[in-house]
Amino acid sequence: MNDMRLVERQVDDREIKIAAKDVQVFYGTTHAIRDVNIDIKDRMVTAFIGPSGCGKSTFLRCLNRMNDTIDAARVHGSITLDGQDIYDPQIDPVQLRARVGMVFQKPNPFPKSIYDNVAYGPRIHGLSRSKADLDEIVESSLRRAAIWNEVKDRLHAPGTGLSGGQQQRLCIARAVATQPEVLLMDEPCSALDPIATAQVEELIDELRSQFSVVIVTHSMQQAARVSQRTAFFHLGNLVEYGETGQIFTNPQDPRTESYISGRIG
C-alpha cells in the first residue's frame, strides 16, 4: 500500500507540460468550448472522453493551433507550453507543430515512400545535417513507432501500400521524427481492426516514457487501458478531470457517472 501511495505521489509531482486557463472556442457564433481549465502533466497519457460532438477534438486541436486553419474559429483564454503562451503572435505555428505533433483519426500517409514520409518533417525543420543524419532519424523514428522490422527492407516503397495499422504507425513515426515534446492523437484507432488497435495501444504506453501523450478516444475501455489521467467533456464543457482509475470507479460529477454507466452518450 505504501508503495502504491509513493507511485501516486510521483505521478502527481510530474511537471505540468501544458496549462489551459479559461479556454473558449467559437465557430462563428457557435460557442463550442466553454471555460476549460486543465493542466496536462509531462510524460503521461491523458485521455479526453465524452459523447460525439462534446468538444474533445476541438479542444485537442487548440493545443497545437490546428484550429488556426479554420477561418471561422476563434480561441480565447490562455494555453501555455512549458509556461510559454502558444497563441503569442511571436510563436510560429509551424514550429509549434514540430514541438506538438499530431496523429489523426484516419491514417494519412503522404503519397511518398515510407522513407520520405518520415524524413519530411526533419527536412523542412532542418533537423539533419547530412544524409547519414537523416537515415538515423528515419530509422530511430520507425523503431519508436514499432514498425522498423516490418518496413526496413522496403523503405522506398509507397507508404500508402501498407496495411491500415502499419499506416497509422508510419504516421506516428512521422510525428515523432521532428522530436516533439507532446504527441496529440485524435481517435488514432477508430479506423483500425482489434489487432492493429492493440499494437497502437501498446505503442502509446511505450511512447509516454518520452513524450506527453494526449489522446481523444470514443472508447472508454481504451481510455482506461492506456491513460493515467482522464478528462470528461460534455456539451462543450470540461465536466471532470482526474486520475483515470478515480474517474471510472468514483466519479465526482453525476454527468460523468451517467456517461460511464451508459445512461448518456
Backbone torsions as a table, in degrees:
resi	resn	phi	psi	omega
1	MET	NA	-44.7	178.4
2	ASN	-61.0	-37.8	178.0
3	ASP	-61.7	-40.6	-179.7
4	MET	-63.6	-43.3	178.4
5	ARG	-62.2	-38.0	179.1
6	LEU	-63.0	-44.4	178.5
7	VAL	-60.9	-45.4	-179.4
8	GLU	-61.4	-40.5	-179.5
9	ARG	-66.1	-39.2	178.4
10	GLN	-63.9	-39.0	177.1
11	VAL	-63.1	-45.5	-178.3
12	ASP	-64.3	-29.4	-176.3
13	ASP	-80.7	-7.0	-179.7
14	ARG	-63.6	145.7	-173.4
15	GLU	-70.9	154.7	178.4
16	ILE	-79.2	124.8	180.0
17	LYS	-90.6	-47.5	179.7
18	ILE	-126.2	132.2	176.3
19	ALA	-123.3	124.3	177.2
20	ALA	-113.3	132.7	-178.8
21	LYS	-131.6	123.9	174.5
22	ASP	52.1	45.2	-177.3
23	VAL	-79.9	129.6	175.0
24	GLN	-123.4	141.9	175.0
25	VAL	-129.4	131.2	176.2
26	PHE	-118.7	138.5	165.7
27	TYR	-110.2	99.6	-172.4
28	GLY	63.1	-121.6	179.4
29	THR	-93.4	-3.8	-179.3
30	THR	-82.3	125.2	179.4
31	HIS	-90.4	95.3	-170.0
32	ALA	-84.1	-33.9	-178.3
33	ILE	-130.3	134.3	-176.2
34	ARG	-125.5	122.2	166.5
35	ASP	48.6	50.6	179.8
36	VAL	-85.4	126.7	175.4
37	ASN	-125.9	121.2	-177.4
38	ILE	-156.1	140.7	172.5
39	ASP	-110.9	124.2	-179.8
40	ILE	-104.4	120.9	-174.6
41	LYS	-79.8	153.9	179.7
42	ASP	-73.6	144.5	172.4
43	ARG	54.2	47.9	168.7
44	MET	-150.9	166.4	-179.7
45	VAL	-97.9	125.3	175.2
46	THR	-111.5	127.0	-179.6
47	ALA	-105.5	138.3	171.1
48	PHE	-106.5	121.3	179.0
49	ILE	-123.0	165.2	177.4
50	GLY	149.8	167.5	-178.7
51	PRO	-63.1	162.1	175.5
52	SER	-57.1	138.4	177.7
53	GLY	78.5	12.7	-175.8
54	CYS	-84.9	-10.9	177.7
55	GLY	109.0	-0.1	-174.8
56	LYS	-66.6	-41.8	178.5
57	SER	-72.0	-36.3	176.4
58	THR	-59.2	-45.5	179.6
59	PHE	-67.3	-40.0	178.0
60	LEU	-55.4	-42.7	-177.5
61	ARG	-70.4	-14.9	173.2
62	CYS	-69.7	-26.8	-169.8
63	LEU	-75.5	-15.1	171.1
64	ASN	-132.0	22.3	174.6
65	ARG	61.1	30.6	174.5
66	MET	-66.7	-24.5	177.4
67	ASN	-67.3	-15.8	175.2
68	ASP	-58.9	-25.5	-176.4
69	THR	-79.9	-4.9	179.4
70	ILE	-105.7	115.9	-173.4
71	ASP	-56.8	-39.5	-173.9
72	ALA	-81.3	-7.1	-173.9
73	ALA	-82.7	137.2	173.6
74	ARG	-131.9	133.8	-179.9
75	VAL	-117.5	127.8	176.8
76	HIS	-120.1	160.8	-178.2
77	GLY	102.3	-165.5	-174.6
78	SER	-125.9	130.7	170.2
79	ILE	-130.2	121.7	-179.2
80	THR	-117.4	145.9	173.4
81	LEU	-116.8	116.4	-173.5
82	ASP	51.4	39.8	176.8
83	GLY	82.7	-3.4	-178.1
84	GLN	-102.3	130.1	-178.5
85	ASP	-67.5	115.8	-176.0
86	ILE	-74.5	-13.7	177.9
87	TYR	-97.7	7.5	173.4
88	ASP	-59.0	134.2	-179.2
89	PRO	-56.8	-22.4	179.4
90	GLN	-74.6	-16.8	-175.9
91	ILE	-81.5	127.1	176.5
92	ASP	-83.7	117.1	-178.1
93	PRO	-58.5	-31.8	179.9
94	VAL	-66.0	-43.5	177.3
95	GLN	-67.3	-37.3	177.3
96	LEU	-59.6	-42.2	-176.9
97	ARG	-71.8	-17.1	170.8
98	ALA	-72.9	-32.2	179.4
99	ARG	-83.7	-28.6	-178.9
100	VAL	-122.3	88.4	-175.9
101	GLY	-75.9	164.1	-178.0
102	MET	-141.3	139.8	174.9
103	VAL	-122.0	129.8	-171.0
104	PHE	-95.8	172.5	-176.5
105	GLN	-60.3	-47.2	-179.2
106	LYS	-102.8	129.8	177.6
107	PRO	-53.5	131.4	-175.6
108	ASN	-133.5	60.5	176.7
109	PRO	-62.3	147.0	174.7
110	PHE	-67.2	154.1	176.0
111	PRO	-75.9	60.4	-177.9
112	LYS	-136.7	177.8	177.1
113	SER	-67.8	163.5	175.5
114	ILE	-55.7	-46.0	179.9
115	TYR	-59.0	-48.5	-175.4
116	ASP	-70.5	-27.2	174.2
117	ASN	-59.8	-46.0	-176.8
118	VAL	-77.0	-34.5	-176.1
119	ALA	-76.3	-15.6	-172.7
120	TYR	-57.0	-53.3	-177.8
121	GLY	-62.4	-51.7	178.2
122	PRO	-56.8	-34.7	178.3
123	ARG	-65.3	-49.9	-173.8
124	ILE	-72.6	-22.9	179.4
125	HIS	-97.2	4.0	176.2
126	GLY	64.2	38.4	-176.6
127	LEU	-87.9	-6.3	-179.8
128	SER	-126.3	140.9	-179.1
129	ARG	-96.8	-15.8	-175.0
130	SER	-153.1	169.5	176.0
131	LYS	-61.1	-37.3	179.0
132	ALA	-63.9	-41.2	176.1
133	ASP	-59.1	-47.2	-177.8
134	LEU	-63.4	-42.7	177.5
135	ASP	-57.0	-41.1	-178.1
136	GLU	-67.6	-41.8	178.7
137	ILE	-63.3	-43.8	-179.5
138	VAL	-61.8	-47.1	-179.1
139	GLU	-63.6	-46.5	-176.6
140	SER	-65.9	-34.9	179.1
141	SER	-68.6	-42.9	177.6
142	LEU	-65.8	-34.8	175.9
143	ARG	-67.1	-43.7	178.3
144	ARG	-59.0	-35.0	-179.5
145	ALA	-87.6	9.1	175.3
146	ALA	55.4	41.9	178.7
147	ILE	-132.2	-1.8	-176.3
148	TRP	-55.0	-48.9	-175.9
149	ASN	-63.6	-25.4	-179.4
150	GLU	-82.6	-22.9	-172.9
151	VAL	-122.1	-3.8	-171.2
152	LYS	-60.5	-25.1	-179.2
153	ASP	-94.3	3.4	179.5
154	ARG	-142.8	44.7	-177.2
155	LEU	-63.4	-22.6	-177.8
156	HIS	-100.3	9.2	171.6
157	ALA	-82.2	155.9	-177.5
158	PRO	-66.6	137.8	177.9
159	GLY	-63.1	-27.7	-179.5
160	THR	-69.4	-11.8	-179.9
161	GLY	-86.0	-2.5	179.8
162	LEU	-81.1	162.7	174.5
163	SER	-67.6	167.8	-178.1
164	GLY	-58.4	-45.5	179.8
165	GLY	-65.5	-38.2	177.3
166	GLN	-67.6	-39.6	177.8
167	GLN	-60.5	-40.9	-179.6
168	GLN	-67.2	-38.7	176.4
169	ARG	-68.5	-31.9	173.3
170	LEU	-63.6	-41.3	178.6
171	CYS	-65.9	-33.8	174.8
172	ILE	-67.1	-41.4	176.4
173	ALA	-60.5	-41.6	178.6
174	ARG	-62.2	-39.7	-179.0
175	ALA	-69.2	-38.1	-177.0
176	VAL	-82.6	-10.9	-176.8
177	ALA	-66.1	-24.1	178.8
178	THR	-87.6	11.5	179.4
179	GLN	55.9	54.2	-179.3
180	PRO	-70.9	165.9	175.0
181	GLU	-99.7	-25.3	-178.6
182	VAL	-130.3	141.7	177.0
183	LEU	-122.9	117.4	177.0
184	LEU	-96.6	135.9	-179.7
185	MET	-131.3	117.3	-177.3
186	ASP	-100.6	95.4	-177.5
187	GLU	47.9	58.0	-170.8
188	PRO	-69.2	-12.3	-176.0
189	CYS	-112.0	1.4	-171.3
190	SER	-67.2	-22.9	-180.0
191	ALA	-99.4	8.8	-172.3
192	LEU	-109.0	155.3	175.9
193	ASP	-78.2	169.7	-175.1
194	PRO	-59.0	-36.0	-179.1
195	ILE	-68.4	-46.2	178.8
196	ALA	-65.0	-36.9	177.3
197	THR	-60.5	-45.2	179.3
198	ALA	-61.7	-38.5	179.0
199	GLN	-65.1	-42.7	-179.5
200	VAL	-68.7	-39.0	178.0
201	GLU	-62.0	-42.2	177.6
202	GLU	-62.2	-39.5	179.0
203	LEU	-64.7	-42.8	178.5
204	ILE	-57.1	-42.4	179.7
205	ASP	-62.6	-36.7	178.1
206	GLU	-72.4	-37.6	-174.9
207	LEU	-68.0	-24.8	-176.2
208	ARG	-68.1	-12.8	174.8
209	SER	-74.2	-16.2	-177.5
210	GLN	-115.2	-24.1	-173.3
211	PHE	-134.6	161.6	160.1
212	SER	-82.7	127.7	-179.5
213	VAL	-114.9	129.6	174.9
214	VAL	-120.5	122.8	-175.1
215	ILE	-123.4	128.4	168.1
216	VAL	-90.8	128.9	179.2
217	THR	-142.0	141.5	174.2
218	HIS	-86.3	-5.3	-176.0
219	SER	-102.7	111.7	177.4
220	MET	-63.8	-34.1	179.1
221	GLN	-63.3	-39.7	178.3
222	GLN	-65.6	-44.4	177.7
223	ALA	-57.1	-42.9	-179.7
224	ALA	-65.3	-34.7	-178.1
225	ARG	-74.9	-40.7	-166.9
226	VAL	-104.6	-17.7	-169.6
227	SER	-105.6	156.5	172.8
228	GLN	-100.5	-27.4	176.8
229	ARG	-132.2	146.0	-176.3
230	THR	-132.9	137.3	175.3
231	ALA	-116.1	129.8	178.8
232	PHE	-104.3	120.6	178.1
233	PHE	-105.0	144.5	177.0
234	HIS	-152.5	124.0	177.9
235	LEU	52.7	41.5	176.0
236	GLY	82.6	1.8	179.9
237	ASN	-111.2	143.3	168.2
238	LEU	-83.1	106.8	-173.7
239	VAL	-80.7	-44.4	-174.2
240	GLU	-155.1	144.4	-179.1
241	TYR	-145.2	130.2	179.0
242	GLY	-176.9	-168.8	178.7
243	GLU	-62.1	136.2	-170.0
244	THR	-56.9	-45.5	179.7
245	GLY	-58.0	-40.6	179.8
246	GLN	-67.3	-42.8	-179.3
247	ILE	-59.2	-40.7	-175.1
248	PHE	-85.0	-24.7	-176.3
249	THR	-108.3	-24.5	-176.9
250	ASN	-146.5	59.4	-178.2
251	PRO	-63.6	146.7	-176.7
252	GLN	-90.6	-22.3	-176.6
253	ASP	-106.6	134.0	-179.2
254	PRO	-60.5	-27.1	177.5
255	ARG	-67.9	-38.9	176.3
256	THR	-62.6	-46.1	-179.2
257	GLU	-61.0	-39.7	179.3
258	SER	-65.3	-38.3	179.5
259	TYR	-70.5	-46.7	-178.9
260	ILE	-60.0	-37.2	-177.5
261	SER	-85.7	-3.1	175.2
262	GLY	89.4	10.3	-178.5
263	ARG	-82.8	-24.1	170.8
264	ILE	-127.9	156.3	179.2
265	GLY	118.8	NA	NA
